[in-house]
């Protein structure tokens, strides 16, 4: 997905390394200016001044000593301040200014330099349009303290969204101290950070802990669940149920006590239960042995999820006859490409919160989950989804649904938004991690997954078929794409695994071949925001090993190091080492090697599915050389991945060039509104068509010289 503020990364890196903004206040009246804290060069003003010569993608003029008028002219409008002549006071951490704007500014990004890098930046939410002066206060407390910014010679940069054509006035820019309300927010945030760190430490300890007691199997049938295991040692032991909104390692309240009288046990419970007045499906639970005492209860085993799930329906597995696929499929006039290009897999975005409602309405489908009914709008998105999935089903194309949860402000129903936006969601998030902190929210999320799984897993393929479920988007870039705030890796991963497990168990209840997949950027050992792909994957393996493995796969995005640069063989951060910073098309051998390691396989014996589910090379323009370089990038990638048997498929992104891709032209076809050749097939389209056919070498060989090789075997490398 490349359709938002973070596309500014295409001229920098695949994703910005962000720090979390605590809040953005917009008020209708000007705050009282504090005492002078800094002096600016050549003046005695208390206000910061901007360096007009540094303006990018904007026209700017000074209208008064401390006031400016600007018009954004491109997709990366920014300006840098003049250098500090004296230090900013250590307590002055709130960047404040007054503004007017002709249109909504989608976000503000602040860089603290020098140097000016994404790692030294922070995003804030939108500024609303206004014809009267409003005050914006940007709390930089965390980033200023982290970077020790504010010395003589330091500068800051202000980025005003990513849209041209906005007229903005800005004046009276200064730094001030936190007010009482802001200080309270900072204190609360610091307390939450301490709690999160404690949870992270407890999860790490849990993963490495050795228990003599063990749950050996959890079997889920239509109306009952059977748990078998054993416990050792003296004392009183019981079996307890852990729901998705429970934190196993820190909970002091274990649910549903089942006494264990024998060392070896086989316990059967009803599959349906009641939690908070809601009928709950214990399919979603995990189970743990607890040792009881007068003073405390403590876990005595690793918890275990369902190992065996009896499906309601008999479904045939989806079989791919080629590695060739398309990403982000949607219905349009080029649907015949599915046949012409020989497509055998697609991904399709499903932001289900765009058509889910808590109450009935016209043209809404009622879906009962447990003892509660939810509603899904038939018209619009769902109708288009049906058409796309039926088109794929008619061709036996394997489909992976990308499950996305919109932030509350973008949900079709505010009530669904309230339930599903994570409580720690922050403004830089494009999508949210589902809220799995309350019984009501877990029920709502489960109902959405159950609706999709039941609708798109029927033997008749009435509405089409979903074979695989890609859980959210680029979770290593979690602040941007699956936001639940700035969390320690283990806390973030714990929630992500719960989401994966819920989808896996619900979809497996309909289709025994269903598979969930984790979505990652091209980061490997170098974090893209807070996390690195390899770190998340290896801890996912560890959780699976101790809590009962499930058949998850990897949906990886090995874009070139610079998304603008199609000559991926030039990528300097993609090396042929297991410790490579990135995995791009250049060094696909790295992730191919990882996926085939016995320690990373499902139950230690079955290779997990690996799709390159979102990736493409760019044509900077539609000039002959740029189009040739784009096609060469694909040819290079295809020749490499076609020989790597750990990689099961590639889903090219974009299918068609998109005006909202921030200057990128990574499609197989030109812009649909191109003046001379609307939607025209680019050379990369012809190369994609030839791939995996008898015409492959005849089409591909023209690109050898550009790549700098005489034989395709030269691009294959050994991992060390």
N, C-alpha and C positions, 0 to 999 in steps of 0.2 A: 504494500500500500504506500503510495507516494503522492498523497493529495492534501497536504496540509502545511502548517507552519514549518515542520521539520524538513520540508524539502529544501530549505536553505542549506541543508547539509550537502546537497549535491555539488556545491562549489567548495566544500570544506572536507567533510567526511560523511559516511553513510548516515550517522545519527549524531546529533549534538550530545556532548557530555554535559548533562545539566545538573544544577543544584536546585533544591526545592525552595520556592518562595513561600513565606509563611502566610502572606495575604496581600491583597490590593484593596485599599480603601478609596472610594470615589465619593466625594462630598460636594454639596452644592454651594458651600461658602468657603471663603479663604480662611485658612487657619492663621492664628497669630504667629508672626515670624519671630523665631527665637533671637537671642543675642548673637552678634556677629561671631562666627566660628572660624572662618577662613577669609583670606583676602585673595582676590584674583589678580593676575598679572596686569600691571599698569593701572589698576583702579583701587578704590577703597570700598568697592561694593561687597555686600555680604552674599551676593548671588554668584553661582557658577556661570561660566561663559562657555559657549560652544565654538569650536574651531570650524569656521565655515568652509575652509579648504578641504576638510575631511569628508564632506557630504558625499554619500553614495546613493544613487537612484532617487535623488530628490533635488529640487530647486529650493534654495533657502536664502532668505535675506534677514538682516537684523532690522527690526522696526523701532527699537528703543534700546537703551543700554543693556537691559536684561530681558528683552523680548524678541521673538523670532516668528517669521511666517514661512511655512514650507509647504511644498506640494510633492507628494510621492510620485515618482516617475517609473518605477520598476518594482520588482518583487523582493528586493533586499534593501529597503531604505534605512539608512543609519547615518549617524553623525557622532563624532568623537568630541569630548570636551577639551578645553585647553588644559595644560599641565597645572597641577597644584603647585603653588609657590610656598605654601606652608602646610603642615599636616592637618588633616581632618581630625577633629577631636574624637577620642576613642569612643565616646558615647553617642556620637552623631552617626547613626546607622540607617536613618530613614531618608531616602531620596525623595524630595517633594518638589512638585511644580504645579503650575496652573496651566490649563489647556482648553482649547476649543477644537472641535473636529467636525468636518462636513459629513463624515461617515464613521461607522464602527471601525476601530482599530483592533484587529483580531487578537493581538497580543503585544506586550512590551517585553523585549529582551534587553537585559543590562549586562554589559561586559565590564569587568574591572581589570584594567591593564596598568602597566605592561607586564607580559605580552597580552595581546587581544586574542584569546583562544576560546573555543567552546567550553573547555574545562573550567574556565574562569567566568562563566556566564550563568544567568538565572532567568527563567521565564516568569512572567506574570500574566494574569488574565486580561480580558479585553477592556478597552476604554470605549464607552458609549458615545455616540454622536451628541454634540451639544453646541448651541449657538451662544450660550452664556458661559462665563468662566467657571470651571470646576477644578477641584484640587485632587491630584493623584498622589498617593503616598506609597512608596515602594519600600518594603521592609527588607533591608539587606543585612540584617543582623548576623545571620548564620554565615553567609559567604564572606562578609567583611572580616569576621573573626577567624574564619578558616584560612583566608589568604593574607591576613594582616595588611589589608589594603588601606591606603590613605596617607602614604608618605609623600614627601616633596617629589614632584616629577610624575606621580601617578596620574592616570586619566581614567575616564569611564566612557563607554559608548552606549548610546541609546538606539535601539532598533524599533521601528514603528511598524510592526506587522509585516505583511507580505503582499500588499495590494497597491498598485499604482492608482493615481487619480484622486487621492484623498488630500484635502486642504486642511492643514493643521496650524494652529497658533499655540505657542508655548512661551511661558515667561516665568520669571522668579524661581529659578532652579537652585535648590539649596539642600544641605543635609541638616537634619535635626535629630534630637534625642527621641527615644521612645516615649510615647505618652502612657498613661496608666493602663489603658485598654490594651495597647500593643505589648506592653511589658507582660501583662497577664497571658497573652497569647504565646509569647516566647517561653515563659515559665512552663505553661502547659505542654508546649511542644517538647521542651527538654525533659519533662517528666515522662512523656510518652516514649521518647527515645530511650530512656533508661529502662522502661518496661519492655520495649521491643528487644533491647540488647539482652535482657535477662531471659526472654523467651528463646531467642536465638541460641544462647548458650545452653539452655536446657535441651533444645532439639539436637544440637551437636553431640551433647553427652548421651542422649537417648540413642542416637544412631550407632555410636561406638560401644555402647554398653552390652555386656554379655549377661544373658538371663538363663537360668537353669530350667525355668518353666517355659512352656511354649504352646501356642495355639497352632495346630498342625494343618487344619483345613476348615474353611467356611463354605458351606454348600447352600445355595439359594434355590429353592424350588418355588412352585407357583404360590403356595400358601404357607410355607414354613422355611425356616433356616436352621441348619444343623451345624453346630460348632464342636469340633473335637480337639483334644489336646491333653496336656498333662502338667502337673505342678509338683514341685519338690520343696522339701523343707518343712519345718514345724510351724504351726499356727493356723489361723483361719484364712481361707482363700475363697474368693468369689469371682464370678465372671461378670464383667461390666460392659455396657454398650457406650461407644463413643460416637456422637453425632458429628456431622460436618462442622457445626458451629462450636464444638468443644475443642479446647486446646489441651491435648492429651498430657503433655509434660508439665503443665502448670495447674491443671484443674484440681480442685479439692472436693468437687462434687461429682461423683461418678454415678451415672444413671443405671437404673434397672438392675438391681443386685440379684444375682442368681447364685446361691450357695454351691460350693464345690466340695462335696463330701468325700469323694474318692480322688486318689492321685491322678488316675487316668479318667477322663470324662468324655461324655458324648451328650451334648445338651441340644434340645430342640425347642425353638421358640416360634411363636406366630410371626409371620412375615409382616403383618400390618400392626402398627401400634398407634398410640395417640400422644402427641406432644403439643402442649399449649393450646389444646382444643382443635388441633389439626391432625388429620389422619396421616401418619408418617410411614413411609416404606423403609423397612429396615435393610433393604437392599443397599442403602446408602451408608450404612453404619460400618464401623470397624469394631472389633471386640478385643478386650484385654483382660488378663488375669490380674487381680488386685489382692495384695496381702493386707489383711485388716488387723488393726490393733486399737487399743483404747484411745491412744493419742492421735493416730493418723492412719490413713489408708495410702498405700503406695503401690505403684505398678510393679508387677513381678514378671512381666513378659513384654515382648514387643506386641503391639496391636496387630490385628490382621483383618484385611478386607476380604470380600468375597473371592474365592478361588474358582468356584464353579457356579455358573448362572444358567438355569434352565430357560431357554428362549421360548417365547409364546408362539413364534412363527418359524417356518422352515424357509430359509433364504439361501440362494446360491451365492458363492463367493464371487466378488468382482475380479476378473482376470485381465491384466493389461497385456496386450499383444505387442506393445512397443513402449519405449521409454518416453515417447514424445507426447507432450500435453500442452494445455493452455491455462494460464492463470487468470483469475478474476473474470470468468466467463459471464456474458450477459447476452440477451437476445438483441440482434440487430440485423441489418441487411446483408451482413457477411457470414451468416450462419453456415453457408456451404463450405466455409473454411474447415469445419470439422471433418468433412469428407475429403476435400482436396488436399489438405495438409496431413491427413492420416493421423488424426488426434485420437489418443486412447485414454487420456485422463484430463480432467479439468479440476480447478478449484473454483468455488463460488462463495462470495461473501454473504453471510446471513446475520445482519444486525437485528436480531429478533425483537428487540425493544422498539423497533420502528413500526411494528404491527401487533404488539401485544397490549392487551387492556385488562383492567381489573373488573370492568363492568360491561354489561351487554350494550349493544348498539346495532345500528343498521349494517347489514352485510358482514357481521362478525360471527365467526365459528366458535361455538361453545366447546370447551375442552375441560372435562372433569378430571381432576387429579386429586386422589384421596377424597376428602369430603368437601372440596372447594372447587368452584368453577372459574376458569380464566377464559379470556376471549381473544381471538386473533382475527384481524381485519382481512377479509377475503380479497378486497380490491387492492390495487396498487402493487406493493412490493411482493406480497405473497402470491398473487396471480402471476407476476413475472417470474418468480422463483419456480412455480409449478411448470411453466412453459419451458424454462431453461433445463430443468431436471428431466422433463419428459423428452426433450430433444436429445439429451445425453443418453437416456435409457434406451431410446429407439436404436442407438448406434452401439450399445454395449460399452459405453464409455464409463470408466471408473471415476466417481465423483468424491471429492473431499470438500466438506462444508467448513468454512472458516467462521467460527462462532464468535460474535462480537457483541459486547454489551455497551450501549451508548451511555454517556454521562447523562445525569438526570435531566438537564436542560434541553436535551435533544430527543428524549424519549417521547413516543407518541402519547403516552399516558403519564401524567405527573406522579400518579400513585405507583406505577411500576418503576418509574425513575427513583422515587423515594425508597422503594424496597431494594433495588438492585445496585444503586451506586454505592461503592464502598465508602464507609464512613470516614476514611482517611484520604479520600480522593483529593487531589490538588489540581490547581487550575491549568497546569501544563499538560494534563492528560487529554488525549484525543478520545480514547475509550477507557472504560473503567474495569478493574478486576471486579467480578461479581461479588456482591456483599454476601458473605457466608458467615455472618456474625450473629444472626438471630434465627429463631425457628421459622418465623414468618418469611424471611428473605430466602432461606434455604428451600422452603416449600415452593415459593414463587419461581426460583431458578430451576428447580427440579421439574416443575410443571412445564416450563418452556422447553426444556430438553426432551421431556416425555412427549410433548405435542409434536416436535420435529421428528423424533425417532419413530413414533407411531404412524405419522403421516407418510414418511419417506422410506419406510421399510416394510413393504407389503409384498407378498409373492406376485401380485398382479401388476406391481409398479404403477398403480393408479395415478399417482402424482409425480412419479419419478423416484429415483433411488439415491440415497446417500450411503456410501460405503465407508468413508473415513471422516473423522471429525477433527479438524485442526483447531486446537483450543487457543482462541484469541490470536493476537498478532505480535510477533517479535518481542517475546517476554523478557529477553535480556535488555531490551530498551523499555523497561516497564514503566518508567515515569511518563513516557510518551504514549505508549500503545496499550498498556494494561495496567492502569495507574491505581495504586493503593497507597500513595504517598512514598516518602523516602524511608524504606524499610531495610533492615539487615537481610542479607541474602536468604538465610534459613527461614525467616519469618515469611518473606515473600514467596519462597518456594513451597512452604507448607500450605499456604492458601492456594497456590496454583495447582499443586497435586490434588487437593480436595476437589477443585473444579474439574480436573482431568478424570479423577476417579468417579465423580458423579456422572459425567457424560459417558464414560466407559460402561459403568454398571447399568445405567438406564438404556443405552443403545443395545447392549448385549442381551438385555431382557427381550428384545425384539429380533435381533440378528446376531447369531453366534459368531459371525465373521467380522462384526463391526470392530473398528480400530480407532483409537484416538492418537493424535500426534501433537507434539510440542513445536511451537513456531519460534525461530531464532534468526537474528541478523547474521551477517558474515563475521561477526566478532568470534574469536576462538578463545585466546587467553587474554586478550586486551579488552577490558570492559567497554561496552559501547555507551552506557550511561552509568549505571551502578553495578551491573553484573556482566559476566562473560559467559558465552554459550557453553564452553567446556565445563566451567564451574557448576553451572546449573544442571547440565546433563549428568555429570558424575555424581552429584548429590541425588538426583532423581534415581539413578541406578541404585544408590545406597538405600534410599527409602523403599524402593521396590524389593530389594533383597530382604530387608528385615520385616516388611509388612505384607508380604505376599506379592509376587510379581504379577503384573498385568501387561497385556500386549500393546504397549505404546510404541509409537514410531517418531521419527524426526522429520519436521518440515523446515528445511534450511534455506536461507536466502543468500547464496554466494555471489552477490553482486561484485563487480570490480571494485578495487580499493577506492577509486574516484568514480562515482556514477556517471560523470560526464565523459570519462575516458574509456573508449571501447577496447583499447589495446591492453587487455587484462594481463597479458604475459609480461607487462612492465611493472606489475604490482610489487612494490618493495617490501611491504609488510606481510606478504603471503609467501612463506618459506616452506620448504619440504621437511619440516620438523614437527613433531607432535606438540611442540611448544610454540608454534607459529602464532603471531598476533591475530591474523585474520585467516579465514578460509574463503578464497574467492575462486573464480573459474580457473585461476592459475594453478592452484595447489589442491584440487579436489581429492587428490590422493590422501590428504590428511584425514578428512572426515570419512572417506571410504575405509581407511585403516581402522579408525576408531569404531565404526559401526560393526566391524567384523571381529573385534576382539571378543573371545569367549566370555570375559567378565561383563561385557556390555550387552550380551545377547539375552533374549527372553528365556527365562529359566535356564540360562547358561548354554542353550542348545540351538535356539532359533534366531537367525539374524532379524533384527528389527527393520521395519520398513524405513527407507530413507528417500524422501522426495526433495528435489530442489524446487520448492513449491512457489517461489517468487524470485525471479531474476531475469536480467536482460542486459544487452549492451546498447549503447547510445549512439545515435547519429547526431552530431552537433548541429548539422544543417542537412538540407536535402541535396547538397552538392555531391558530385560523383565520388570524390575521395572519402568524404565522411560516411556516405552510404556503404562504400566498400569496406571501410574499417569496421563498421557495425557488423556487417556480414562475416568478416574475418574473425571478429570476436566470438560470434556464435559458432563458426566452424571449429575454432580452437576448442571451445567448451564442449561441443558435441563429440569431437574425436576423442577427447579425454574421458568424458563420462560414459561413453558407449563401451569403453574397455574396462570400466571399473564396476565389477559385479556387486559391490555393496550399495550402489546407487540404483534405485528402482525406477526413477522417473524424473523428468524435468517439466515444469509448467511455466512456459515463457510469459513474462510480464514486461511490457504490456502487449496485449494482442493488437491494439490500435493506438496510435499516438494520442495523447490526452493533453488538452490545453492547460489542465490544472496540475501538470507534473513539473511545474517550475522550470520550464525550459528544456526538460528532458524529452528526447524523442526515441524512446526505447521500444516502440511498437514494431510489429511486423508490417503494419500498414501505416500510411501517412495520416495526418489529421483528417477527420471526416469533412471538415470545412476548408481544406486546402484549396486555394484559388485555382490552381492549374491541374491538380490531380487528386481530387478528394477521395480519401481512403485508398489511394493507390498502393499496390503491392511493392514493397521495397526489395532490394536485393536480398536482405535477410529473410524475407518471406519466401523467396525462391530457394534459398539455402535450406530453410526449415522444411519446405516441401520435399526437397531431395534427400534430406537426412533419413537414414534407415531404409533407403531404396537403392536400386541398381544404379541410379543417377548420382549417388552421393559423391563419389570421387571426381566425376566429371565436373560437377559444380564446385566442389570444395577446393580442388587443386589450384585454382587460380589465386587462392589466398596464401599459399605457402610462402611466396616471395615477400609479401607484406609482413608476415609473421617472422620471417627470417629462418626458415627451415627448408630442407629438401625432401624430408620424409616425416610423415606424421608420427612415427615412433619416437622422434626426437623430443616430443613434448611430454612424454611419459617419464615420471621420475620415481625414485625410491625414497620412502620415508625413513628418516633416521631419528 
